[in-house]
Amino acid sequence: MMTPNFYTGSGLDRSAHRRKDAQWLADRLRQAPASRIIPWWRGQHLVTGPDEAPQPAFLPADATWWTAHLDMPPLYLGDINGFSYFAVDLSPLEDAGSHGEIARLGRLVELRSLGMRIDRHLGGIYAYIRALLLWHGRHRFCGACGSPTEAADAGHSRRCTSPACGISHFPRHDPAVIMLVHDGGDRCLLGRQSRFPPGMYSTLAGFVEPGESLEETVARECMEEAGVPVTDIRYHSSQPWPFPASLMLGFHARATGFDVRPDQEELEDVRWFSRDYILNPPPGDEFRLPPRDSISRQLISSWLRG
């Protein structure tokens, strides 16, 4: 790869051995300015600064107003450059945007709306927070016995509160393959879903099923979505994709058949595109590639570079 995929590269030393040290975590949390406390509210992150270059907004470590709005302890993310990073979920607040202290610190925005206007380090940290907190929100009850669960290990597990059960649950990710299919020459296969912005085409993708290898998933999804058989399946890179909980595993694959039969339930259009067309769309054509923060764009750009 020329550059790492976005939402990776936070630079954090996750220091897993600290997650069970309650005293160290409590002391470090309050050690301003060595701690960085990042708020999160119902899928939104708090940022400050101009729209073209937003910066993270941190909660003051020596303040107490925000502790009254937590329903679980702060999550310890890790250390970098002498700073300890924590995340806190302020979702119990009914309207965080109008809360005086929060409004004074910054504004709440969705991660996808920030795109690559934030740096790679911050994008990786925000993706980490989003993945963890979405998982916590969806696993408040034990899948084995139905009892309530509680956060443990500084936010990296949840433990069943039933003495008869006591099972620990850990964050899960949904593995999904995403692949740039090419013809071995100057064309690649791209498709579009009806929900895409006008003119946008992207790579094929799909979730891994039980008992299936990644390579088998690539081949199956290419046949199901486009009716195209493939070979020479080669791993490219991966990307965490917390929208809500995927790990995207990127591949390149060579088609051995070229007649396209799109699955109309999945895609409204699938077609072959030449390098020249992608690099130089005709004037007035609204063709566009996926956003630059996506692994799909990275796969296409890698192929375009040959």
Secondary structure as GFF3:
##gff-version 3
##sequence-region A 1 306
A	DSSP	three_ten_helix	16	18	.	.	.	ID=ss1
A	DSSP	alpha_helix	22	29	.	.	.	ID=ss2
A	DSSP	beta_strand	35	41	.	.	.	ID=ss3
A	DSSP	beta_strand	44	48	.	.	.	ID=ss4
A	DSSP	beta_strand	55	56	.	.	.	ID=ss5
A	DSSP	three_ten_helix	65	69	.	.	.	ID=ss6
A	DSSP	beta_strand	75	80	.	.	.	ID=ss7
A	DSSP	beta_strand	83	89	.	.	.	ID=ss8
A	DSSP	three_ten_helix	96	98	.	.	.	ID=ss9
A	DSSP	alpha_helix	100	105	.	.	.	ID=ss10
A	DSSP	beta_strand	107	110	.	.	.	ID=ss11
A	DSSP	alpha_helix	111	114	.	.	.	ID=ss12
A	DSSP	three_ten_helix	115	117	.	.	.	ID=ss13
A	DSSP	alpha_helix	120	138	.	.	.	ID=ss14
A	DSSP	beta_strand	149	152	.	.	.	ID=ss15
A	DSSP	three_ten_helix	153	155	.	.	.	ID=ss16
A	DSSP	beta_strand	157	160	.	.	.	ID=ss17
A	DSSP	beta_strand	168	169	.	.	.	ID=ss18
A	DSSP	beta_strand	174	182	.	.	.	ID=ss19
A	DSSP	beta_strand	187	192	.	.	.	ID=ss20
A	DSSP	beta_strand	204	207	.	.	.	ID=ss21
A	DSSP	alpha_helix	214	226	.	.	.	ID=ss22
A	DSSP	beta_strand	230	241	.	.	.	ID=ss23
A	DSSP	beta_strand	246	255	.	.	.	ID=ss24
A	DSSP	beta_strand	269	274	.	.	.	ID=ss25
A	DSSP	alpha_helix	275	279	.	.	.	ID=ss26
A	DSSP	alpha_helix	295	304	.	.	.	ID=ss27
###
